[in-house]
Amino acid sequence: MPGESDIAFMTQALRLAENGRYTAHPNPVVGCVIVSDGKVVGEGWHQSTGAAHAEINALNSAGDKARGATVFVTLEPCSHHGKTPPCCEALIDAGIAEVVIGMQDPNPDVDGKGLKVLKAAGIPVRTGVLDEQVRLQLAGFISRVTAGRPFVTLKMACSIDGRIAMASGESQWITGPEARADVQRLRARSGAILSGIGTVLADDPSFNVRDPDIDTLGRQPLRAVLDAQLRMPLSAEMLGLPGQTVVYCIDDNKQQALTDEGAEIVKVGGEAGQVNAQAVLEDLARREINNVLVEAGPVLAGHLLTNNLVDELVIYQAPHIMGSETMGMFETPAWTALSHRRLLEITDTRPVGPDTRITARFAG
Amino acid sequence: MPGESDIAFMTQALRLAENGRYTAHPNPVVGCVIVSDGKVVGEGWHQSTGAAHAEINALNSAGDKARGATVFVTLEPCSHHGKTPPCCEALIDAGIAEVVIGMQDPNPDVDGKGLKVLKAAGIPVRTGVLDEQVRLQLAGFISRVTAGRPFVTLKMACSIDGRIAMASGESQWITGPEARADVQRLRARSGAILSGIGTVLADDPSFNVRDPDIDTLGRQPLRAVLDAQLRMPLSAEMLGLPGQTVVYCIDDNKQQALTDEGAEIVKVGGEAGQVNAQAVLEDLARREINNVLVEAGPVLAGHLLTNNLVDELVIYQAPHIMGSETMGMFETPAWTALSHRRLLEITDTRPVGPDTRITARFAG
């Protein structure tokens, strides 16, 4: 059992890690705290790929005080020469007396190697301190390296009676400006935004991070559009914006014009005229996307749910009743009995301006 | 501006009033605190019609200490001889030095008469202390005596995507036992439960208070069923239960058999085969019903919403996704544009077991 101070220091490391939330992609966010005589003498976090790891930043901030100190780091330190030198070596060289790790590296090729190097150097290592919290913090990275697909967050905006638009399609501004600002943060956390051609044709969305208060170091999430027959108009707003647009199709006959507009066209399998979403997610994982945010209509949302490809739901519920002459949230033609329904576990409910944001994962 | 201690004592009176929530019908709930030298020396609340008023109970509990004391009472004391002697006289006789009132009696025939009697006896009276809170507490009573119809609470149980049943009608147990227990409390607060014949035919509901922990002094809410063509089966569960069943119809040809089963049949106007809901509510007000709880399907719920006959919504939202092959919450065929939607103000959101209870009123 970790002690109270272990929990306090690892909590601080978890919090530090969050500083890299908008910038660390495709790397995991990592935080590190160095403690000497019960006092924090160094702090570090990982900002972006190619930049120093959290441990190195913490060692630099601690200076000589690192000698004989205890290191708390959310993720197992690396032992390999990657874009930066291995952290284990640096910890050993700095004379660290003990290392406390949140969770071991989930990457099956790495898992445990850092521990071995530290132990071989005679440094005691404890693991599993707040590992559940680290697991939640790194859900996207873990999903990519262990399941070969990103962590998928499905965002929907709806009325309190679960409607997203009038039957006519009329839908603008169901939720308030605070909810839309919150979506900017969801986008900034995500490596890619996934949508369907129906949404592109109806709303011509930008899917970009444009809140000046959010610093992504210039990065924009990749825009992934499921577009079986390549109906994407050449005038689509997103094609002219900074960042990458990838269009997934079944039939790529018309790809040249879109390629000329800067989009990348990827031909994948499909069924009944629908692009294979699993294949798209696997392709995104190969592109080192940890977190995908789905901003789509009821057809793609229902398709992803039906195929169990959603890990988390974020619902912005506006305090409106829209009634029956409207579109529902999820098209799920195969769910004909109550036993087909999906059970959720609500992890967070909070007001966002006049709206309510509900975050949920799937139960059982 | 009321002072801090005014607010504290009136808050205590408001809380005392709640003791009568399940039993005071058709009377308003009222609470009273008697304060001498800054200390509470007497407390009272009104339990049920015919029993002593809150002020009398408080005077009895204070005894001699009432002389020279200040009375805090949520509602203007009565000055007329009704089922009990007038409270104003008792307050004067007890030598009360000052009376602080939450709100004046909303009944236009009474409003201000108690104040006049007290002032004429030389007792200073202050009004409007926490009157907004009293107004919320007495919403049903106020609606009945000023608008001639009860306060209408529409209760719905749905999934997180706003669905109440499968398209096939399959719907049992969408919400959990805690939500169903909470509905027992909603029923106990209500003078009547309003439903439609569709719900009776589909679910054969009891609409009764059966939680042994809720003491209504034996009272059951009146069961009001909108049943234009008198399709209510003679075997309907509710006909055999304690309490009154009133069936509102347009065509009362078949009334005799139902009357034999103990139901009261009331013929009211209607349009397009639907019973005039406004006329039903007015009839319930004449029966001294302050609060109506609607437990109905999407047709009646939508009809009431469309006709602005709902004052409050209570939604039990289960953490399930039910999808598109389902029934929505509200049938509102006339709401074809986004501008027809109803805007709500959420007044409370809380977990009730695994479900979420959302309470809302209509905005603007």
Interface residues (C-beta under 8 A of the other chain):
Chain A: C158 S159 I160 D161 G162 R163 M166 A167 S168 E170 S171 Q172 P298 G302 L305 L313 I315 P319 H320 I321 M322 G323 S324 E325 G328 M329 F330 E331 T332 P333 W335 T336 A337 L338 H340 R341 R342 L343 L344 E345 I346 T349 P351 T356 I358 A360 A363
Chain B: C158 S159 I160 D161 G162 R163 M166 A167 S168 E170 S171 Q172 P298 G302 L305 L313 I315 P319 H320 I321 M322 G323 S324 E325 G328 M329 F330 E331 T332 P333 W335 T336 A337 L338 H340 R341 R342 L343 L344 E345 I346 T349 P351 T356 I358 A360 A363
